[in-house]
Amino acid sequence: MGPKGFKPLCRAADPVRGGFDSHTFPPRPLMIPESLAKVKALSLMSGGLDSMLAAKLIMEQGIEVAGISFTSLFFGAEGARRGTDELGIDLIVIDLSDDLLKVIQSPKHGYGKHMNPCIDCHALMFRVAGERMEELGASFIVSGEVVGQRPKSQMRFGLGVVERESGLTGYLLRPLSAKLLAVTVPETEGWVDREKLLGLHGRSRKPQMELADGYGIRNYATPAGGCLLTDENFSRGLKDLKKHGRLTNPEIRILSFGRQFRLSDTAKLVVGRNHAENEHLFELRPDDDILVKVIGHKGPVGVLSGDATDRDLELAGGVVARYSDTDGNERVSVRVWSSEDDSREIYVVPFGSKEVKDLAI
């Protein structure tokens, strides 16, 4: 028996007709409300217009909606907070950093253009959302995905994979493209009127913007950006960490700051570009990382991670000296230290532009 006022639904998606029969169980046995007044949906929120409109379309049908969003080392929930504030709904935020890091190590469905394993990432998000449904009293999941809007993850194949691998077959409703997709449990049960849903397709934003104007929705994030895994420069650094077996939370956090250099298979250097980045590098570096700074000249601090050899220290000193206020020709003194008790000086000649370029990630 489920919670009071709920009954189990004994239906599952028909892979041929796209509907549901009454003889088999769904992949995820959920508690189904006995009355429409008790129906509640859990809507994935990014802060983008599509996710806001998807939630709004369901709210317009008299269904209570709560938002769920995720954070990680690669994206935050600031946009989702603004979006749910705009809609006037509650938001739950879950940190996926550890689970997503495992996905990035070896994504089942590969990467997008850069280091973005979007299909696997979406499946993870929906799976976690599905696990929170009963706890939050929700009966189905809502998503703002639009068929054909993004390569791979929002093509029909990708949408189908995400639904199956999240265990939400039949319980994942995409209101913006619902009329192009198989009928879901919320529709067959009469909680949601399919005729009031949409059949959007492709990359055009015009229909969504017109709908937003009609609803008076103004505060939403732009469709581009938001995830560091889609950024070319960040992804290049991430690939380097993965190649050298250093895909850890501390190493990844530093990727967003400074200039990145690969000195050897076992050592990497990050050089701050300004005072603010220097402060961040001091704060984020692991205790066993080595700091590199030219003595007697203004300039950046470098953070050397990994198992550094004497040759690595010389390379690090040459790079840091390149960006310091020296004449560029004479040997300078460089302090390298991991603590006050573990400090020494080395002497290097600042590198030229080609030497620095050859080491840059």
Disulfide bonds with the S-S distance in Angstrom:
none
